[in-house]
Amino acid sequence: MNNKLETIEQIIEPIIKNCGCELIEVQYAKDGDEMTLTVFINKENGVSIDDCENVHNAIDAMIDSIDISNGEPYNLSVSSFGLTRQLKNKKEFMYRLNQELEIKLFKPINNKKEFIGKLIKVFDDSIVLLVNNEELELSMKDIASAKLKIDF
């Protein structure tokens, strides 16, 4: 399955760029009783419903030609990167530079496993948060979850 997802990503990425958006991730998973192929996109000033529809229409036939589902029915969904999405890789962290994040670690640092801080640097295998006016470098492999801090 991963080979097909990689093939899909390679084929649709330039199409998505032509639509003025950027490919973030492709997921193929069960959603209720059906399988769904979800394409996550982002755009500098935010993704609109029209952007999702344009990308969907632009990639639909191309994805069908790859036959991700081995002939079984599935749904194609195009979605924005989203405010509540868990950050998983360098690319996703880059979108959140200079924003406040909530980070949970697998193991504690200085007896703490949870941090809230401003993301100030992103490297290939680590990030730097500004927490209480101190820089804290965290390895990507030590991060259990990371998401944008949203205040209501």
C-alpha positions in Angstrom: 0.0 0.0 0.0 2.8 2.5 0.8 4.1 2.1 -2.7 0.8 3.2 -4.1 0.6 6.1 -1.7 4.1 7.2 -2.7 3.2 6.9 -6.4 0.0 9.0 -5.8 2.0 11.7 -4.0 4.5 11.9 -6.8 1.9 12.2 -9.4 -0.5 14.6 -7.7 2.1 16.9 -6.1 2.7 18.9 -9.3 -1.0 19.0 -10.1 -1.7 20.4 -6.7 1.0 23.0 -7.1 -0.6 24.1 -10.4 -3.8 24.7 -8.4 -1.9 27.1 -6.2 -1.7 24.7 -3.2 0.9 22.4 -1.6 0.6 18.7 -0.8 1.0 18.0 2.9 0.1 14.3 3.1 -1.9 11.5 1.6 -3.7 9.0 3.9 -5.7 5.9 3.0 -7.7 4.6 5.9 -11.1 3.2 6.9 -13.6 5.9 7.7 -16.8 4.3 9.1 -17.7 1.4 6.8 -15.8 2.7 3.8 -12.2 3.4 2.8 -11.2 7.0 2.2 -8.2 8.4 0.4 -7.6 11.8 2.1 -5.3 14.4 0.5 -4.3 17.1 2.9 -3.3 20.4 1.3 -2.2 23.8 2.4 -1.9 27.3 1.0 -0.1 30.4 2.3 -3.3 32.4 3.1 -5.4 29.4 4.0 -7.4 26.8 2.1 -10.9 27.5 0.9 -13.7 25.1 0.0 -13.1 26.2 -3.6 -9.4 25.2 -3.3 -10.4 21.7 -2.1 -12.9 21.3 -4.9 -10.4 22.5 -7.6 -7.8 20.1 -6.3 -10.3 17.2 -6.1 -11.4 17.8 -9.7 -7.8 18.1 -10.9 -6.5 14.8 -9.3 -9.6 12.6 -9.3 -9.1 10.8 -12.7 -5.3 10.5 -12.1 -5.9 8.8 -8.8 -8.5 6.4 -10.3 -5.9 5.3 -12.8 -3.6 4.1 -10.0 -6.3 1.9 -8.5 -5.5 2.4 -4.8 -8.3 0.2 -3.7 -7.7 -2.8 -6.0 -11.1 -2.3 -7.6 -13.0 -1.8 -4.3 -15.1 1.4 -3.8 -13.5 4.3 -1.8 -14.0 8.0 -1.2 -11.6 10.7 -2.3 -11.5 13.6 0.2 -9.4 16.8 -0.2 -8.9 18.6 3.1 -7.0 21.6 4.5 -4.0 21.1 6.7 -6.2 22.1 9.6 -5.6 24.0 12.8 -6.0 20.9 15.1 -3.9 18.5 13.1 -1.0 16.7 14.9 2.3 17.8 13.5 4.4 14.9 12.3 7.3 16.0 10.2 9.6 18.9 9.4 7.3 20.2 6.6 4.4 20.4 9.0 6.4 22.1 11.7 7.6 24.7 9.2 4.0 25.8 8.7 3.8 26.6 12.4 7.0 28.6 12.8 6.6 31.6 15.2 3.3 30.1 16.5 2.6 28.7 19.9 2.5 24.9 20.1 1.5 22.3 22.7 4.1 19.5 22.9 3.9 16.2 24.7 7.0 14.0 25.0 7.4 10.3 25.4 9.8 10.8 28.3 10.3 13.7 30.6 12.9 16.5 30.4 13.5 18.1 33.8 10.6 16.1 35.2 8.2 17.6 32.6 6.5 15.8 29.6 4.4 18.7 28.4 5.5 22.0 27.1 3.8 25.1 25.6 6.0 27.4 23.7 6.6 29.4 20.6 8.2 27.4 17.7 11.3 29.4 16.7 13.5 26.9 14.8 12.9 23.7 12.8 15.8 21.4 11.8 15.7 18.0 10.0 15.5 16.1 13.3 14.6 18.6 16.0 12.7 21.8 16.8 13.4 24.7 19.2 10.7 26.1 21.4 10.8 29.3 23.3 9.5 28.4 26.7 9.5 31.0 29.5 12.1 33.0 27.5 14.4 30.0 27.3 15.2 28.0 24.2 14.4 24.3 24.5 15.6 22.0 21.7 13.5 18.8 21.3 14.3 15.8 19.1 11.5 14.9 16.7 11.8 11.3 17.8 11.0 12.3 21.4 7.8 14.1 20.6 4.7 12.0 21.3 2.3 14.7 20.0 2.6 18.3 18.8 -0.2 20.7 17.8 -1.0 24.3 17.5 -2.1 25.8 20.8 -5.6 27.2 20.3 -7.2 29.5 22.9 -10.9 29.8 23.0 
